[in-house]
Amino acid sequence: MRVDKWLSAVNVVKRRTIATDMLKSGVVLINGMKAKASKDVKIGDKITIEYLKGAKHYEVLQIPKTKTIPKSQKEEFVKEL
């Protein structure tokens, strides 16, 4: 699954367009390297988002099969480090 789709599907960001803009700005890193929106996410990848107030780190636990998941199931797909 593309990283922009994954970020919106697991409710890390609200909309895919926001995720795409973040990736274009270069604030999203996958395993320490800047990522493009088309980069595929795999289980075990470490994703870092550099916000103005500090960075947030996530680990990919699962890839969702659907477009979005319920917020109550977020912990099954992503772990905040």
QUINOR-V245070 format. One record per pair of residues at least 12 apart in sequence whose ideal C-beta (glycine too) atoms are under 8 Angstrom apart, sorted by the first residue. I is the first residue (numbers start at 1). J is the second residue. If there is no record, write none. Layout:
i: (I I)
j: (J J)
This chain:
i: (1 1 1 1 2 2 2 2 2 3 3 3 3 3 3 3 3 3 3 3 3 4 4 4 4 4 5 5 6 6 6 6 7 7 7 7 8 9 9 9 9 9 9 10 10 10 10 10 11 11 11 11 12 12 12 12 19 20 22 23 23 23 24 27 27 27 28 28 28 28 29 29 29 29 30 30 30 30 31 31 32 32 41 41 42 42 43 43 43 43 44 44 45 45 46 46 46 46 47 47 56 57 57 58 58 58 58 59 59 59 60 60 61 61 61 61 62 62 63 64)
j: (40 41 63 64 37 38 39 40 41 19 23 28 30 35 36 37 38 39 40 41 47 16 19 20 23 37 19 67 41 60 63 64 19 22 28 47 68 64 66 67 68 69 77 64 69 74 77 78 68 69 71 74 47 49 58 78 37 37 49 35 36 37 37 49 50 51 47 48 49 50 47 48 49 50 45 46 47 48 45 46 46 48 60 63 60 63 60 61 62 63 59 60 59 60 58 59 60 81 59 60 80 80 81 78 79 80 81 78 79 81 77 78 76 77 78 79 76 77 77 77)
